């Protein structure tokens, strides 16, 4: 176990509270100089906001330790569609990140319709995107999640909107966030390690664990968030390990790396 990529909500924290033992786990990785990156599909906040949130909980990390689906998507667009313009559908902070990345914004005749999580979505945005996609524009989405964690449960995420646009326009979306292997490849590049040296840790089978499985890396499903043992037992997506929380990875890490027992 040479390096870790870690989901955040449901894996490291719930709401504004760290999951019991999460601080111990992160501090253990730091003490043993085991590199890690936090990965999130949430495209509603900037990386700085996640960093501040983690630090308020006591994790003491910097922005370089966080890779969001927004950052991954903007990197993808710059690499694969250099100079192309986008019509962004997202919260104001997301649009700011697009601008800061130097990607041109064009709401009338863009090259790309770019969909992110958007609490400010309107009929006008939906209809404009529909017409652009019907006219052959490229369709890119930051992530595929159907639901996102919220106070008291979950809120609708962008998955249903992706399917709506695909069905209505016949245009297939390019989806960048987990489980797309691009997220893990970018994390490995940022860390400076081989892809096969990564252990993926998360609380969702269909994003976190599926990405690990499809990339051929070890994965740890934690039961501190969405997934349950019953879900795992009935799923074709099988994690390498199952732990109650990330704290339980520490003795696993000891055994795997020969530090005890």
C-alpha positions in Angstrom: 0.0 0.0 0.0 2.2 2.8 -1.3 -0.3 5.6 -1.9 -4.0 6.3 -1.3 -6.8 8.1 -3.1 -9.7 9.0 -0.8 -13.3 9.9 -1.3 -14.4 12.7 1.0 -18.1 12.9 2.1 -19.1 9.6 3.7 -15.5 8.4 3.8 -13.5 11.2 5.7 -16.3 13.3 7.0 -20.1 13.5 7.3 -21.5 17.0 7.1 -19.2 19.2 9.1 -17.8 16.4 11.4 -14.9 14.1 10.7 -15.8 10.4 10.8 -14.4 8.9 14.0 -10.9 7.8 13.4 -10.4 9.7 10.1 -8.0 12.2 11.7 -6.0 9.3 13.1 -5.8 7.6 9.7 -4.7 10.8 7.8 -2.1 11.5 10.5 -0.8 7.9 10.2 -0.4 8.4 6.4 1.5 11.7 7.1 3.8 10.1 9.8 4.6 7.2 7.5 5.1 9.5 4.5 2.5 7.7 2.5 1.1 10.1 -0.2 -2.6 10.6 -0.6 -5.1 12.6 -2.6 -8.7 13.4 -1.8 -11.0 12.9 -4.7 -14.5 14.3 -5.0 -17.2 14.2 -7.7 -18.9 17.3 -6.2 -18.6 20.2 -8.6 -20.4 22.8 -6.5 -17.5 24.0 -4.6 -14.0 25.2 -5.4 -10.9 23.3 -4.2 -10.2 26.1 -1.7 -13.5 25.6 -0.1 -12.9 21.9 0.4 -9.4 22.6 1.8 -10.9 25.1 4.3 -13.5 22.7 5.3 -11.0 19.9 5.9 -8.8 22.2 7.9 -11.7 23.4 10.1 -12.1 19.7 11.1 -8.4 19.5 11.9 -6.9 17.6 8.9 -4.2 20.2 8.1 -4.0 19.8 4.4 -3.4 22.1 1.4 -5.2 22.5 -1.9 -2.7 20.3 -3.7 -4.0 17.3 -1.8 -7.5 17.7 -3.4 -8.7 16.8 -6.9 -12.3 17.7 -7.8 -14.2 16.5 -10.8 -14.3 20.2 -11.9 -10.5 20.4 -12.0 -10.2 17.1 -13.8 -12.9 18.2 -16.3 -11.2 21.5 -17.0 -7.8 19.8 -17.5 -9.5 17.4 -19.9 -11.0 20.2 -21.9 -7.8 22.1 -22.1 -5.9 18.9 -23.2 -8.5 17.5 -25.6 -10.3 20.6 -26.9 -7.7 23.4 -26.7 -9.2 26.8 -27.4 -12.8 25.5 -27.6 -15.6 27.5 -25.9 -18.2 26.1 -23.5 -21.7 26.8 -22.3 -21.4 26.1 -18.6 -24.3 24.8 -16.6 -23.4 25.1 -12.9 -23.3 27.2 -9.8 -21.6 30.7 -10.0 -18.5 29.3 -8.3 -18.2 26.6 -11.0 -18.5 29.2 -13.8 -15.7 31.2 -12.1 -13.5 28.2 -12.1 -14.1 27.8 -15.9 -13.1 31.4 -16.4 -10.0 31.1 -14.1 -8.9 28.1 -16.2 -8.8 30.3 -19.3 -11.6 28.4 -21.1 -13.7 30.7 -23.2 -17.4 30.9 -22.3 -20.0 31.4 -25.0 -23.7 30.9 -24.3 -24.9 31.5 -27.9 -22.7 29.3 -30.0 -20.2 27.3 -27.9 -18.3 24.2 -29.0 -19.2 22.3 -25.8 -22.1 22.1 -23.4 -20.5 21.6 -20.0 -22.8 20.2 -17.3 -22.0 20.4 -13.6 -24.1 20.2 -10.4 -26.3 23.3 -10.5 -28.7 24.5 -7.7 -29.4 27.5 -9.9 -30.6 25.5 -12.9 -33.5 27.1 -14.8 -35.7 26.1 -17.7 -33.8 28.5 -19.9 -30.5 26.8 -19.2 -32.1 23.4 -19.8 -33.7 24.5 -23.1 -30.6 26.3 -24.3 -28.5 23.2 -23.7 -31.1 21.0 -25.4 -31.0 23.1 -28.6 -27.2 23.3 -28.6 -26.9 19.5 -28.3 -29.5 18.9 -31.0 -27.3 21.1 -33.2 -24.3 18.8 -32.7 -22.4 20.4 -29.8 -20.1 18.2 -27.7 -21.6 17.2 -24.4 -19.3 17.0 -21.3 -20.4 16.3 -17.7 -18.2 16.6 -14.6 -19.5 13.4 -13.0 -22.3 10.9 -13.2 -23.7 10.9 -9.6 -27.5 10.6 -9.3 -27.5 11.9 -5.7 -25.3 14.1 -3.6 -25.1 14.1 0.3 -27.2 16.8 1.9 -28.5 17.6 5.4 -31.1 15.0 6.3 -30.3 12.7 3.4 -29.5 13.3 -0.3 -30.3 15.8 -3.1 -30.7 15.2 -6.8 -27.4 15.4 -8.6 -26.6 15.6 -12.3 -27.1 12.0 -13.3 -30.8 12.4 -14.1 -30.0 15.5 -16.2 -27.3 13.7 -18.1 -29.8 10.9 -19.0 -32.5 13.5 -19.9 -30.2 15.3 -22.4 -28.9 12.1 -23.9 -32.4 10.7 -24.4 -33.8 14.0 -25.8 -30.8 14.8 -28.1 -29.2 11.4 -29.0 -25.9 12.9 -27.8 -23.8 10.7 -25.5 -22.1 12.6 -22.7 -18.3 12.4 -22.0 -18.3 12.0 -18.2 -15.0 12.8 -16.5 -15.5 12.2 -12.7 -15.4 8.9 -10.8 -15.7 6.1 -12.0 -13.8 7.4 -15.1 -10.2 6.2 -14.9 -9.1 9.7 -15.8 -9.6 10.8 -12.2 -7.3 8.1 -10.9 -4.8 8.7 -13.6 -4.7 12.4 -12.8 -4.3 11.6 -9.1 -1.4 9.2 -9.8 0.3 11.9 -12.0 -0.2 14.5 -9.3 1.2 12.2 -6.6 4.0 11.0 -8.8 3.3 7.3 -8.4 2.3 4.4 -10.7 -1.4 3.8 -11.1 -1.1 0.2 -9.8 0.4 1.5 -6.5 -2.8 3.3 -5.6 -5.4 2.1 -3.1 -8.8 3.6 -3.7 -11.0 4.2 -0.6 -14.6 5.2 -0.7 -18.2 4.6 0.4 -19.9 4.2 -3.0 -19.7 1.1 -5.1 -20.8 2.6 -8.4 -18.2 5.4 -8.4 -15.3 4.9 -5.9 -15.0 1.1 -5.9 -16.0 0.7 -9.5 -13.2 3.0 -10.6 -10.7 1.0 -8.5 -11.9 -2.3 -9.9 -11.9 -1.0 -13.5 -8.4 0.4 -13.1 -7.1 -2.9 -11.6 -6.1 -1.4 -8.3 -6.9 -2.4 -4.7 -9.9 -0.8 -3.2 -11.4 -0.4 0.3 -15.1 0.1 0.8 -15.9 1.8 4.0 -19.3 1.4 5.7 -19.3 4.9 7.2 -21.3 6.5 4.3 -23.7 5.2 1.6 -22.8 1.5 1.1 -23.8 -1.3 3.4 -22.6 -4.9 3.7 -25.8 -6.0 2.1 -25.2 -3.7 -0.9 -21.8 -5.3 -1.3 -23.1 -8.8 -1.0 -25.6 -8.3 -3.7 -23.3 -6.3 -6.1 -21.1 -7.5 -8.9 -18.7 -4.7 -8.0 -16.4 -6.2 -5.3 -14.0 -4.2 -3.2 -10.6 -5.8 -2.2 -11.3 -5.0 1.4 -14.3 -3.9 3.6 -13.8 -1.7 6.7 -16.2 0.0 9.0 -14.3 3.3 8.8 -10.9 4.5 7.5 -9.4 4.0 11.0 -9.7 0.3 10.4 -7.3 0.6 7.4 -4.4 1.3 9.8 -4.1 -2.4 11.1 -4.6 -3.5 7.5 -1.8 -1.1 6.4 0.4 -2.6 9.1 -0.2 -6.2 7.9 0.2 -5.3 4.2 3.4 -3.3 4.7 4.9 -5.7 7.3 5.0 -3.2 10.1 3.4 -5.5 12.7 2.1 -9.0 13.2 
